[in-house]
Amino acid sequence: MDKENVKKVLDLLEGEYPEAECALHHRNPFELIVAVALSAQTTDKSVNQVTPGLFEKYPDAEALSKANPADVENFIRRIGMYKTKSKNIVAMAQKLVSDFGGRVPDDYDALVSLPGVGRKTANVVLSVGFGHQRIAVDTHVFRVSNRIGLVHESNVLKTELALMETVPEERWSKTHHSLIFHGRNCCTARKPDCENCVIADLCEKNL
């Protein structure tokens, strides 16, 4: 897709989803990184249902670092992989306390050094929590960006790097959220609603 059409696609998506932003409820970077870590292979809606009780009991890294993972499980057992995620977020909190004074670091390499924090989680935290321009590639971003022709890549990492080349840097974070909303609301995995798609005329799938 040439630069002119890329701009048209981004403008149309932003116009269609002006409210597009992180759907995970959080009040600070600590709550954000925990919520994103919990959201793997689980809907944001499900995460938002379990985090209020979790954060009431464990309001910061210090408190969570002292928790027994088995106790944490009781708060999040409604979401997928809750046993593994319980261990990960407690270990993450322990490293936040031991290595970063209990604060979530504003640095990519430091973030991915934390247990349970991969590239996508780090990018979301940097973008949403600290205001950096980042593109975090989840299943929606991967599917939609390759389906419509913004990029043509075979995996998540290559898609992220290609989108960073294709999309102007000042639009990375907004594009990330717009693509997620489009993937949830229109360009779904099983049955994309092409008839009502705002970018149908520009979509490679329809050309």
Secondary structure as the mmCIF struct_conf table of DSSP 4:
data_model
#
loop_
_struct_conf.conf_type_id
_struct_conf.id
_struct_conf.beg_label_comp_id
_struct_conf.beg_label_asym_id
_struct_conf.beg_label_seq_id
_struct_conf.end_label_comp_id
_struct_conf.end_label_asym_id
_struct_conf.end_label_seq_id
HELX_RH_AL_P HELX_RH_AL_P1 LYS A 3 GLU A 16
TURN_TY1_P TURN_TY1_P1 PRO A 18 GLU A 19
BEND BEND1 GLU A 21 GLU A 21
BEND BEND2 LEU A 24 LEU A 24
BEND BEND3 ARG A 27 ASN A 28
HELX_RH_AL_P HELX_RH_AL_P2 PRO A 29 LEU A 38
TURN_TY1_P TURN_TY1_P2 SER A 39 GLN A 41
BEND BEND4 THR A 42 THR A 42
HELX_RH_AL_P HELX_RH_AL_P3 ASP A 44 LYS A 57
BEND BEND5 ASP A 60 ASP A 60
HELX_RH_AL_P HELX_RH_AL_P4 ALA A 61 SER A 65
TURN_TY1_P TURN_TY1_P3 LYS A 66 LYS A 66
BEND BEND6 ALA A 67 ALA A 67
HELX_RH_AL_P HELX_RH_AL_P5 PRO A 69 ILE A 76
TURN_TY1_P TURN_TY1_P4 ARG A 77 ARG A 78
BEND BEND7 ILE A 79 ILE A 79
TURN_TY1_P TURN_TY1_P5 GLY A 80 MET A 81
HELX_RH_AL_P HELX_RH_AL_P6 TYR A 82 PHE A 100
TURN_TY1_P TURN_TY1_P6 GLY A 101 GLY A 102
BEND BEND8 ARG A 103 ARG A 103
BEND BEND9 ASP A 106 ASP A 106
HELX_RH_AL_P HELX_RH_AL_P7 TYR A 108 VAL A 112
TURN_TY1_P TURN_TY1_P7 SER A 113 SER A 113
BEND BEND10 LEU A 114 LEU A 114
TURN_TY1_P TURN_TY1_P8 PRO A 115 GLY A 116
HELX_RH_AL_P HELX_RH_AL_P8 ARG A 119 VAL A 124
HELX_RH_PI_P HELX_RH_PI_P1 VAL A 125 GLY A 129
HELX_RH_AL_P HELX_RH_AL_P9 PHE A 130 PHE A 130
HELX_RH_AL_P HELX_RH_AL_P10 THR A 139 ILE A 148
TURN_TY1_P TURN_TY1_P9 GLY A 149 GLY A 149
BEND BEND11 LEU A 150 LEU A 150
BEND BEND12 SER A 154 ASN A 155
HELX_RH_AL_P HELX_RH_AL_P11 VAL A 156 THR A 166
BEND BEND13 VAL A 167 VAL A 167
HELX_RH_3T_P HELX_RH_3T_P1 GLU A 169 ARG A 171
HELX_RH_AL_P HELX_RH_AL_P12 TRP A 172 ASN A 185
TURN_TY1_P TURN_TY1_P10 CYS A 186 CYS A 186
BEND BEND14 CYS A 187 CYS A 187
BEND BEND15 ALA A 189 ARG A 190
HELX_RH_3T_P HELX_RH_3T_P2 CYS A 194 ASN A 196
TURN_TY1_P TURN_TY1_P11 VAL A 198 LEU A 202
HELX_RH_3T_P HELX_RH_3T_P3 GLU A 204 ASN A 206
#
